[in-house]
């Protein structure tokens, strides 16, 4: 049993007794059964705030002309009557057919004019689509879904929905979405896909993900900024989202896309995940174990990780073309927070560069602290400065945050998991503690599976709504043959399309690729850590002996699927193709040649370092 599990054994045997050292099981049971002292919980979000959150969640997306769409959003917030009427209709028709509710909304909005939307076009050209029209279709498809969420909210409340607060929430949510899409540094490009990576947690097992990203960024480093047919032009990652160790890796992906920091980012990816030990990353709160049940909130403090982040993060990351999203959970409210370095809702407009860097670092730290094992982070950044709470590992509720990519408008997503496709079998538990640890492992793995499928179906729903709005807006075009390629986004003016057989390819997840109408609007590739005999890390154990084989496995996995990833992201050019053609063993050897000597990573360093 490793040190983290031994510590947890002490927790079970001692801390639950609130100060005693009784090793009889009866005492433990009594302590567990003793009622907790009542405390005043934080107030739940107000109805107005919840309406605002739901409204914003539906409207944020990637748009070709975000400045113009922001005006539509603000106008919707100022005149939300069609949505309010749709909510009333849906609630009145609950349990029956509600088609008339959607028909009424579309009759009011599709012709154009309302909220400043353009009028229905008389003609369209799939080889040269206009930003105004494709944005109008996406915006209306998103807006059409707001009422259903608000109706469900109303059904969950004991009190009737206050009309004034409903309107106020719609206005605030729409305005928040408008500010976000206006401030974000990347936007939808009709001729190039919006690319994202999504990374799971997994502690030191993140070395597998780091190996993949080190190699992908190496390919991009060879071809970016160089024109085709040799180079890959402006190929890049638009969005990097992660939980726990995935947030740390995403931070370095963001750094790579900051001009002048490409080599530094790759070097830190390799160094952090092949040459780190526990004492490099955290200190131990060395005290009486029974204090865990009184005033000690975690066994360790990530002072070393914070130091590494401070040496990596630069203010220019906050204004580059890549959006970084770090996912954490507030244990007081249960809310999932995806803190974006490009969202005005997450950073004060008056904050200095130093304060914004502090906020970004705190958001990443909040994503990595596991319950009990590490101290919670007491705040994350917000538009008001600091949002107080008890923030811990995003993996508790969003271990593989693909929904962040769906909601923010990515079109092509590479999803990387440090775990296997299915839970790895283990021997029968020897005792109650190993049973508890296995329970935690299975519990953390489940949200990944659930969110994956939820995200894929959410993408289907969003893009089908957009497709249906497109068909209605183009119902009267002069050349009907242009409608279908325009609405399916298969015309040459949209993202370049692949042969039909590839376009309809599907993974194990039921996603948009199953539906031809929206197959070109959202595509994903999945890279799970292969099932092998490689040793893996548990808890907060970090050692080069374990991480280096995992890092090499990540490099190998990417190289074997290099062509697939480049197709996904539409990375073109002979330089990138040549990198994919390199033998796998050569690429792995190149990575290994850059590893520091093991002694340099371990010699003279203690197994544990006290925070005192």
C-alpha positions as CSV (number, residue, x, y, z in Angstrom):
1,X,0.0,0.0,0.0
2,X,1.5,3.4,-1.0
3,X,1.8,6.3,1.4
4,X,-1.4,8.1,0.3
5,X,-3.4,4.9,1.0
6,X,-1.6,4.4,4.3
7,X,-2.6,8.0,5.2
8,X,-6.2,7.2,4.3
9,X,-6.1,4.1,6.5
10,X,-5.1,6.4,9.4
11,X,-7.9,8.6,8.5
12,X,-10.4,5.8,8.6
13,X,-9.1,4.4,11.9
14,X,-8.3,7.7,13.7
15,X,-9.9,10.8,12.3
16,X,-13.4,9.5,12.4
17,X,-13.0,9.2,16.1
18,X,-12.5,13.0,16.4
19,X,-9.4,12.8,18.5
20,X,-9.4,9.4,20.1
21,X,-7.1,6.6,19.2
22,X,-9.4,3.7,19.8
23,X,-8.7,0.8,17.5
24,X,-11.8,-1.2,18.3
25,X,-14.2,-1.3,15.3
26,X,-17.2,-0.6,17.5
27,X,-15.8,2.9,18.3
28,X,-15.4,3.6,14.6
29,X,-19.0,2.6,13.9
30,X,-20.2,4.8,16.8
31,X,-18.3,7.8,15.5
32,X,-19.6,7.3,11.9
33,X,-23.2,7.0,13.2
34,X,-23.0,10.0,15.5
35,X,-25.2,12.9,14.1
36,X,-23.2,15.8,12.7
37,X,-23.7,19.3,14.2
38,X,-26.2,21.4,12.1
39,X,-24.6,24.2,10.2
40,X,-26.1,27.0,8.1
41,X,-25.5,26.1,4.5
42,X,-24.9,28.7,1.8
43,X,-28.0,30.1,0.2
44,X,-28.9,28.6,-3.2
45,X,-28.6,30.8,-6.3
46,X,-31.6,33.0,-6.7
47,X,-34.2,32.3,-9.3
48,X,-33.0,35.2,-11.4
49,X,-29.4,34.0,-11.3
50,X,-30.4,30.5,-12.3
51,X,-32.4,31.8,-15.3
52,X,-29.4,33.8,-16.3
53,X,-27.1,30.8,-16.1
54,X,-29.4,28.7,-18.3
55,X,-29.9,31.5,-20.8
56,X,-26.1,32.1,-21.1
57,X,-25.4,28.3,-21.4
58,X,-27.7,28.0,-24.4
59,X,-26.5,31.1,-26.3
60,X,-22.7,30.8,-25.9
61,X,-21.2,29.1,-29.0
62,X,-18.8,29.9,-31.8
63,X,-20.0,32.5,-34.3
64,X,-18.4,33.8,-37.5
65,X,-19.1,37.4,-36.6
66,X,-19.3,37.5,-32.8
67,X,-19.5,41.3,-32.6
68,X,-22.8,41.2,-34.6
69,X,-24.2,38.2,-32.8
70,X,-23.5,40.0,-29.5
71,X,-25.9,42.7,-30.6
72,X,-28.6,40.1,-31.2
73,X,-28.0,38.6,-27.8
74,X,-28.4,42.0,-26.1
75,X,-31.5,42.7,-28.1
76,X,-33.0,39.3,-27.1
77,X,-32.3,40.2,-23.4
78,X,-34.1,43.5,-23.9
79,X,-37.1,41.9,-25.7
80,X,-37.5,38.3,-24.5
81,X,-41.2,38.0,-25.1
82,X,-41.0,35.2,-27.6
83,X,-39.1,33.1,-25.1
84,X,-41.3,34.0,-22.2
85,X,-44.4,33.0,-24.3
86,X,-42.7,29.7,-25.3
87,X,-42.0,28.9,-21.6
88,X,-45.7,29.5,-20.8
89,X,-46.8,27.3,-23.7
90,X,-44.5,24.5,-22.8
91,X,-45.7,24.4,-19.2
92,X,-49.3,24.5,-20.3
93,X,-48.7,21.6,-22.7
94,X,-46.7,19.5,-20.2
95,X,-47.2,15.8,-20.8
96,X,-48.7,16.3,-24.3
97,X,-47.6,17.5,-27.7
98,X,-45.7,20.8,-27.5
99,X,-45.0,21.2,-31.2
100,X,-47.1,24.3,-31.3
101,X,-44.9,26.0,-28.8
102,X,-41.8,25.7,-31.0
103,X,-43.8,26.6,-34.1
104,X,-44.9,29.8,-32.5
105,X,-41.3,30.7,-31.6
106,X,-40.1,30.0,-35.1
107,X,-42.9,32.0,-36.7
108,X,-41.9,35.0,-34.6
109,X,-38.2,34.7,-35.2
110,X,-37.3,32.9,-38.5
111,X,-38.4,35.6,-40.9
112,X,-35.9,38.0,-39.5
113,X,-36.1,41.5,-38.2
114,X,-36.7,40.6,-34.6
115,X,-33.6,41.2,-32.4
116,X,-31.9,42.7,-35.5
117,X,-31.6,39.4,-37.3
118,X,-31.3,39.5,-41.1
119,X,-34.3,38.8,-43.3
120,X,-34.7,35.3,-44.8
121,X,-32.4,35.1,-47.9
122,X,-33.7,34.7,-51.4
123,X,-30.6,32.9,-52.5
124,X,-27.6,31.2,-50.9
125,X,-24.3,29.8,-52.2
126,X,-22.8,26.8,-50.3
127,X,-19.4,27.6,-51.9
128,X,-19.5,31.1,-50.4
129,X,-21.7,31.2,-47.3
130,X,-22.2,34.5,-45.5
131,X,-21.4,35.0,-41.8
132,X,-24.7,36.8,-41.2
133,X,-26.8,33.9,-42.4
134,X,-24.9,31.0,-40.8
135,X,-24.8,33.0,-37.5
136,X,-28.5,33.7,-37.6
137,X,-29.3,30.0,-38.0
138,X,-27.0,29.0,-35.2
139,X,-28.2,31.8,-32.9
140,X,-31.9,30.9,-33.4
141,X,-31.2,27.2,-33.0
142,X,-29.6,28.0,-29.7
143,X,-32.2,30.5,-28.6
144,X,-35.0,28.0,-29.4
145,X,-33.8,25.7,-26.6
146,X,-33.8,28.2,-23.8
147,X,-37.5,27.9,-23.0
148,X,-37.4,24.1,-22.4
149,X,-34.7,24.6,-19.8
150,X,-36.6,27.4,-18.1
151,X,-39.8,25.4,-18.1
152,X,-38.0,22.5,-16.4
153,X,-36.6,25.0,-13.8
154,X,-40.1,26.3,-13.2
155,X,-41.4,22.8,-12.6
156,X,-38.7,22.1,-10.0
157,X,-39.7,25.2,-7.9
158,X,-42.2,25.3,-5.2
159,X,-43.2,28.8,-6.0
160,X,-44.6,30.2,-9.3
161,X,-42.0,31.8,-11.6
162,X,-41.9,35.5,-11.0
163,X,-42.4,37.2,-14.4
164,X,-40.2,40.2,-13.5
165,X,-37.3,38.0,-12.3
166,X,-37.7,35.8,-15.3
167,X,-37.3,38.7,-17.6
168,X,-34.4,40.1,-15.6
169,X,-32.6,36.7,-15.6
170,X,-33.1,36.4,-19.4
171,X,-31.6,39.9,-19.8
172,X,-28.6,39.2,-17.6
173,X,-27.9,35.8,-19.1
174,X,-28.1,37.1,-22.7
175,X,-25.8,40.1,-21.8
176,X,-23.3,37.8,-20.2
177,X,-23.2,35.6,-23.3
178,X,-22.8,38.7,-25.5
179,X,-19.8,39.9,-23.4
180,X,-18.2,36.5,-23.6
181,X,-18.4,35.9,-27.4
182,X,-17.3,39.5,-27.9
183,X,-14.2,39.2,-25.7
184,X,-13.1,35.7,-26.8
185,X,-10.0,35.8,-29.0
186,X,-11.0,33.0,-31.3
187,X,-14.2,32.7,-33.4
188,X,-15.8,30.4,-35.9
189,X,-14.0,30.3,-39.3
190,X,-16.1,29.1,-42.2
191,X,-13.2,27.6,-44.0
192,X,-11.3,26.1,-41.0
193,X,-12.7,24.0,-38.1
194,X,-12.6,25.2,-34.6
195,X,-10.3,22.7,-32.9
196,X,-10.3,21.7,-29.2
197,X,-8.5,19.2,-27.0
198,X,-10.2,17.8,-23.8
199,X,-8.0,16.1,-21.2
200,X,-9.0,14.0,-18.2
201,X,-7.5,13.9,-14.8
202,X,-5.3,11.1,-13.4
203,X,-2.4,12.5,-11.4
204,X,0.9,11.2,-12.5
205,X,-0.9,9.0,-15.1
206,X,-1.2,12.4,-16.9
207,X,2.2,11.5,-18.3
208,X,0.4,9.5,-21.0
209,X,-1.6,12.6,-22.0
210,X,1.5,14.8,-21.8
211,X,3.3,12.5,-24.2
212,X,0.5,12.8,-26.7
213,X,0.4,16.6,-26.5
214,X,4.2,16.9,-26.6
215,X,4.3,15.0,-29.9
216,X,1.2,16.9,-31.4
217,X,2.7,20.2,-30.5
218,X,6.0,19.1,-32.0
219,X,4.3,18.4,-35.3
220,X,2.6,21.8,-35.2
221,X,5.9,23.5,-34.3
222,X,7.4,22.1,-37.5
223,X,4.6,23.4,-39.8
224,X,2.8,26.4,-38.3
225,X,3.3,29.8,-39.8
226,X,4.5,28.3,-43.1
227,X,2.3,28.4,-46.2
228,X,0.9,25.4,-47.9
229,X,1.7,23.1,-49.6
230,X,4.7,22.6,-47.3
231,X,3.4,24.2,-44.1
232,X,0.1,24.1,-42.3
233,X,-0.6,27.9,-42.1
234,X,-2.5,29.0,-39.0
235,X,-3.3,25.4,-37.8
236,X,-3.8,25.6,-34.0
237,X,-5.8,24.5,-31.0
238,X,-8.5,27.0,-30.3
239,X,-9.7,25.6,-27.0
240,X,-7.9,23.5,-24.3
241,X,-10.1,22.2,-21.5
242,X,-9.1,19.9,-18.7
243,X,-9.8,18.6,-15.2
244,X,-7.1,17.9,-12.6
245,X,-3.8,17.0,-14.3
246,X,-5.6,17.7,-17.6
247,X,-5.9,21.3,-16.5
248,X,-2.1,21.4,-15.9
249,X,-1.4,20.0,-19.4
250,X,-3.9,22.4,-21.0
251,X,-2.1,25.3,-19.4
252,X,1.1,24.3,-21.2
253,X,-0.9,23.8,-24.5
254,X,-2.1,27.4,-24.0
255,X,1.5,28.6,-23.4
256,X,2.6,26.9,-26.6
257,X,0.2,29.1,-28.5
258,X,1.7,32.2,-27.0
259,X,4.3,33.5,-29.5
260,X,7.9,33.0,-28.3
261,X,7.0,30.3,-25.7
262,X,6.6,27.3,-27.9
263,X,9.8,25.6,-27.0
264,X,9.4,26.4,-23.3
265,X,5.9,24.8,-23.2
266,X,7.1,21.5,-24.8
267,X,10.1,21.4,-22.5
268,X,7.9,21.8,-19.4
269,X,5.5,19.2,-20.6
270,X,8.4,16.7,-20.9
271,X,10.2,17.7,-17.8
272,X,7.2,17.9,-15.5
273,X,5.9,14.5,-16.5
274,X,9.2,12.6,-16.7
275,X,11.4,14.1,-14.0
276,X,9.1,15.0,-11.0
277,X,8.9,13.4,-7.5
278,X,6.4,14.1,-4.7
279,X,8.6,16.6,-2.9
280,X,8.9,18.7,-6.1
281,X,5.1,19.1,-6.2
282,X,3.7,19.3,-2.7
283,X,4.5,19.5,0.9
284,X,2.8,17.4,3.7
285,X,0.8,18.9,6.5
286,X,2.7,17.0,9.1
287,X,0.5,17.0,12.2
288,X,-1.6,14.7,14.3
289,X,-3.8,12.6,12.1
290,X,-6.8,13.2,14.3
291,X,-6.8,16.9,13.2
292,X,-8.2,15.8,9.9
293,X,-11.5,15.5,11.8
294,X,-11.1,18.9,13.4
295,X,-9.4,21.7,11.4
296,X,-7.0,20.1,8.9
297,X,-8.6,20.2,5.4
298,X,-6.0,18.2,3.5
299,X,-3.0,16.0,3.8
300,X,-0.9,18.0,1.4
301,X,-0.5,21.5,-0.1
302,X,0.5,21.9,-3.7
303,X,3.1,24.6,-3.2
304,X,5.5,23.0,-5.7
305,X,2.8,22.8,-8.4
306,X,2.0,26.5,-7.7
307,X,5.7,27.3,-8.1
308,X,5.9,25.5,-11.4
309,X,2.7,27.3,-12.6
310,X,4.2,30.7,-11.7
311,X,7.4,29.8,-13.7
312,X,5.2,28.9,-16.7
313,X,2.2,31.2,-16.9
314,X,2.8,34.6,-18.6
315,X,0.2,37.4,-19.0
316,X,0.3,37.1,-22.8
317,X,-1.5,33.7,-22.4
318,X,-4.6,35.6,-21.4
319,X,-4.8,37.4,-24.7
320,X,-3.5,34.8,-27.2
321,X,-5.7,33.0,-29.7
322,X,-6.2,29.8,-27.5
323,X,-8.8,29.6,-24.8
324,X,-7.9,27.8,-21.6
325,X,-10.7,26.3,-19.5
326,X,-9.9,24.8,-16.0
327,X,-12.7,22.7,-14.5
328,X,-13.3,22.5,-10.7
329,X,-16.2,21.8,-8.3
330,X,-17.4,24.0,-5.5
331,X,-18.1,21.5,-2.7
332,X,-20.3,24.0,-0.9
333,X,-22.8,24.3,-3.8
334,X,-22.0,21.3,-5.9
335,X,-21.5,23.6,-9.0
336,X,-19.1,22.8,-11.8
337,X,-17.0,25.8,-12.7
338,X,-15.2,26.0,-16.0
339,X,-13.0,29.0,-15.6
340,X,-12.0,30.5,-18.9
341,X,-9.0,32.8,-19.4
342,X,-11.0,34.7,-22.0
343,X,-14.4,35.1,-20.3
344,X,-15.2,38.5,-18.7
345,X,-17.4,36.7,-16.2
346,X,-14.3,35.0,-14.8
347,X,-11.9,38.0,-14.5
348,X,-12.4,41.5,-13.1
349,X,-12.2,44.2,-15.8
350,X,-10.0,46.3,-13.5
351,X,-7.6,43.5,-12.6
352,X,-3.9,44.0,-13.3
353,X,-1.9,41.5,-15.3
354,X,-0.5,40.1,-12.0
355,X,-3.9,39.7,-10.5
356,X,-5.2,37.9,-13.6
357,X,-2.2,35.5,-13.5
358,X,-2.9,34.8,-9.9
359,X,-6.6,34.1,-10.8
360,X,-5.6,31.8,-13.6
361,X,-3.2,29.9,-11.4
362,X,-5.8,29.5,-8.6
363,X,-8.3,28.2,-11.1
364,X,-5.8,25.5,-12.3
365,X,-4.9,24.6,-8.7
366,X,-8.6,24.3,-7.8
367,X,-8.9,21.7,-10.5
368,X,-6.2,19.4,-9.2
369,X,-6.9,19.0,-5.4
370,X,-8.5,15.7,-4.6
371,X,-10.9,15.6,-1.6
372,X,-9.1,14.8,1.7
373,X,-5.8,14.3,0.1
374,X,-5.1,18.0,-0.6
375,X,-6.2,21.3,0.8
376,X,-9.2,22.9,-1.0
377,X,-8.7,26.2,-2.9
378,X,-10.7,29.0,-1.2
379,X,-11.4,31.1,-4.3
380,X,-11.4,31.2,-8.0
381,X,-11.4,34.4,-10.1
382,X,-14.6,36.2,-11.1
383,X,-15.8,39.5,-12.6
384,X,-16.1,40.8,-9.1
385,X,-12.5,39.8,-8.2
386,X,-12.7,36.6,-6.2
387,X,-15.5,34.1,-5.9
388,X,-15.2,32.4,-2.5
389,X,-16.0,28.7,-2.0
390,X,-14.4,25.3,-1.4
391,X,-13.0,24.3,-4.7
392,X,-11.6,20.9,-5.5
393,X,-10.8,18.4,-8.3
394,X,-13.1,18.9,-11.3
395,X,-12.9,15.1,-11.8
396,X,-15.5,14.6,-9.0
397,X,-18.2,15.8,-11.4
398,X,-16.5,16.4,-14.7
399,X,-13.6,14.1,-15.2
400,X,-13.5,14.4,-19.0
401,X,-15.1,17.8,-19.6
402,X,-16.2,17.4,-23.2
403,X,-19.3,19.5,-22.5
404,X,-17.0,22.5,-22.2
405,X,-16.1,22.0,-25.9
406,X,-19.7,21.5,-27.0
407,X,-21.1,24.5,-25.2
408,X,-18.2,26.8,-26.4
409,X,-18.6,25.9,-30.0
410,X,-15.7,23.6,-31.0
411,X,-16.2,21.6,-34.2
412,X,-13.3,19.1,-34.0
413,X,-12.3,17.7,-30.6
414,X,-9.5,15.4,-29.6
415,X,-10.4,13.7,-26.3
416,X,-7.6,12.1,-24.3
417,X,-8.2,9.9,-21.2
418,X,-5.5,8.7,-18.9
419,X,-7.7,5.7,-18.1
420,X,-8.5,2.6,-20.2
421,X,-11.7,2.3,-22.2
422,X,-13.1,0.2,-19.3
423,X,-12.1,0.0,-15.6
424,X,-9.0,-2.1,-15.1
425,X,-9.7,-5.3,-13.2
426,X,-8.1,-5.6,-9.7
427,X,-7.7,-8.5,-7.2
428,X,-10.3,-8.9,-4.6
429,X,-10.0,-6.2,-1.9
430,X,-7.9,-7.3,1.1
431,X,-9.6,-5.0,3.6
432,X,-12.1,-2.2,4.1
433,X,-9.6,0.5,3.0
434,X,-8.8,-1.1,-0.3
435,X,-12.5,-1.5,-0.9
436,X,-12.9,2.2,-0.2
437,X,-10.1,3.1,-2.6
438,X,-11.6,0.9,-5.3
439,X,-15.0,2.5,-4.7
440,X,-13.4,6.0,-5.2
441,X,-11.7,4.8,-8.4
442,X,-14.9,3.5,-9.9
443,X,-16.8,6.6,-8.7
444,X,-14.4,8.9,-10.4
445,X,-14.4,6.9,-13.6
446,X,-18.2,7.0,-14.0
447,X,-18.6,10.7,-14.6
448,X,-16.2,10.4,-17.6
449,X,-18.5,7.8,-19.2
450,X,-21.6,9.8,-18.5
451,X,-20.3,13.1,-19.6
452,X,-18.9,11.7,-22.8
453,X,-22.3,10.4,-23.9
454,X,-24.1,13.5,-22.6
455,X,-21.7,15.7,-24.6
456,X,-22.2,13.8,-27.8
457,X,-25.9,13.9,-27.5
458,X,-25.8,17.6,-26.6
459,X,-23.8,18.2,-29.8
460,X,-26.5,16.3,-31.8
461,X,-29.3,18.4,-30.2
462,X,-27.5,21.7,-30.8
463,X,-26.6,21.1,-34.4
464,X,-30.0,19.5,-35.3
465,X,-31.7,22.6,-34.0
466,X,-29.4,24.7,-36.2
467,X,-30.1,22.4,-39.2
468,X,-33.8,22.7,-38.8
469,X,-33.7,26.5,-38.5
470,X,-31.6,26.6,-41.6
471,X,-34.2,24.6,-43.6
472,X,-36.9,27.0,-42.5
473,X,-35.0,30.1,-43.3
474,X,-34.1,28.8,-46.7
475,X,-37.5,27.4,-47.5
476,X,-38.1,30.1,-50.1
477,X,-34.7,30.4,-51.9
478,X,-34.8,30.6,-55.6
479,X,-32.6,27.5,-56.1
480,X,-33.8,24.7,-53.8
481,X,-30.8,22.5,-54.7
482,X,-28.6,24.8,-52.7
483,X,-30.5,24.3,-49.4
484,X,-29.3,20.8,-48.4
485,X,-25.5,21.3,-48.9
486,X,-25.9,24.7,-47.1
487,X,-27.8,23.3,-44.1
488,X,-25.6,20.2,-43.8
489,X,-22.5,22.5,-44.0
490,X,-21.1,20.3,-46.8
491,X,-20.6,23.0,-49.4
492,X,-17.0,23.9,-50.2
493,X,-17.3,27.2,-48.5
494,X,-17.6,25.6,-45.1
495,X,-15.0,23.4,-43.3
496,X,-13.4,21.1,-46.0
497,X,-15.3,17.8,-46.1
498,X,-13.9,14.3,-46.4
499,X,-15.3,11.5,-48.5
500,X,-18.7,10.3,-47.4
501,X,-17.4,7.0,-46.0
502,X,-15.1,8.9,-43.6
503,X,-17.6,11.6,-42.8
504,X,-20.1,9.0,-41.6
505,X,-17.6,7.1,-39.6
506,X,-18.5,6.6,-36.0
507,X,-16.9,5.7,-32.7
508,X,-18.4,3.7,-29.9
509,X,-20.3,6.8,-28.8
510,X,-23.6,7.7,-30.4
511,X,-22.8,11.1,-31.8
512,X,-23.5,13.4,-34.7
513,X,-21.6,11.1,-37.1
514,X,-24.7,8.9,-36.9
515,X,-26.8,11.6,-38.5
516,X,-25.8,12.8,-41.9
517,X,-27.6,16.2,-41.5
518,X,-25.1,17.2,-38.8
519,X,-22.2,14.9,-39.3
520,X,-19.9,17.7,-40.6
521,X,-20.6,20.0,-37.7
522,X,-19.0,18.0,-34.9
523,X,-16.4,15.3,-35.0
524,X,-14.3,13.7,-32.3
525,X,-11.4,11.3,-31.9
526,X,-10.7,9.4,-28.7
527,X,-7.4,8.4,-27.3
528,X,-7.7,6.2,-24.2
529,X,-4.6,4.9,-22.5
530,X,-4.0,1.4,-24.0
531,X,-4.6,-1.6,-21.9
532,X,-1.1,-2.9,-21.2
533,X,1.1,-4.2,-18.4
534,X,2.6,-0.7,-17.7
535,X,2.7,0.3,-14.1
536,X,0.4,3.2,-13.2
537,X,0.4,5.7,-10.4
538,X,-2.2,6.0,-7.7
539,X,-3.1,8.8,-5.4
540,X,-0.4,11.5,-5.4
541,X,2.6,9.2,-6.1
542,X,5.0,10.7,-8.7
543,X,8.1,8.9,-9.8
544,X,10.1,9.0,-13.1
545,X,10.2,5.2,-13.1
546,X,6.4,5.1,-13.5
547,X,5.9,8.3,-15.6
548,X,8.5,7.8,-18.2
549,X,7.0,4.6,-19.7
550,X,3.6,6.3,-19.7
551,X,5.0,9.4,-21.4
552,X,6.6,7.2,-24.1
553,X,3.3,5.3,-24.5
554,X,1.6,8.6,-25.2
555,X,4.1,9.5,-27.8
556,X,3.7,6.1,-29.4
557,X,-0.1,6.3,-29.3
558,X,-0.1,9.7,-31.0
559,X,2.4,8.6,-33.7
560,X,0.4,5.5,-34.5
561,X,-2.7,7.7,-35.0
562,X,-1.0,10.9,-36.3
563,X,-2.7,11.0,-39.7
564,X,-6.1,10.6,-38.0
565,X,-5.5,13.5,-35.7
566,X,-4.2,15.7,-38.5
567,X,-7.3,14.9,-40.5
568,X,-9.5,15.7,-37.6
569,X,-7.9,19.2,-37.2
570,X,-7.5,19.7,-40.9
571,X,-3.8,20.1,-40.5
572,X,-2.3,20.0,-44.0
573,X,1.0,20.3,-45.7
574,X,3.9,18.0,-46.5
575,X,5.9,19.0,-43.4
576,X,3.2,17.6,-41.1
577,X,2.7,14.6,-43.3
578,X,6.4,13.8,-43.2
579,X,6.3,14.0,-39.4
580,X,3.4,11.4,-39.4
581,X,5.4,9.2,-41.7
582,X,8.3,8.9,-39.2
583,X,8.7,5.4,-37.7
584,X,7.1,5.1,-34.3
585,X,10.3,3.8,-32.7
586,X,12.3,6.8,-34.0
587,X,9.9,9.3,-32.4
588,X,9.8,7.4,-29.1
589,X,13.6,7.4,-29.1
590,X,13.7,11.1,-29.8
591,X,11.5,11.7,-26.7
592,X,13.6,9.4,-24.5
593,X,16.8,11.1,-25.6
594,X,15.4,14.3,-24.0
595,X,14.8,12.8,-20.6
596,X,17.1,14.1,-17.9
597,X,19.2,11.5,-16.1
598,X,17.1,9.8,-13.4
599,X,19.5,10.8,-10.7
600,X,19.1,14.5,-11.6
601,X,15.4,14.0,-10.8
602,X,15.7,12.1,-7.6
603,X,19.1,12.4,-5.9
604,X,19.1,14.5,-2.8
605,X,15.4,14.9,-2.7
606,X,13.4,13.6,0.3
607,X,10.5,11.2,-0.1
608,X,8.3,13.7,1.7
609,X,8.6,17.4,2.5
610,X,6.9,19.0,5.4
611,X,4.9,22.2,5.0
612,X,6.3,23.5,8.3
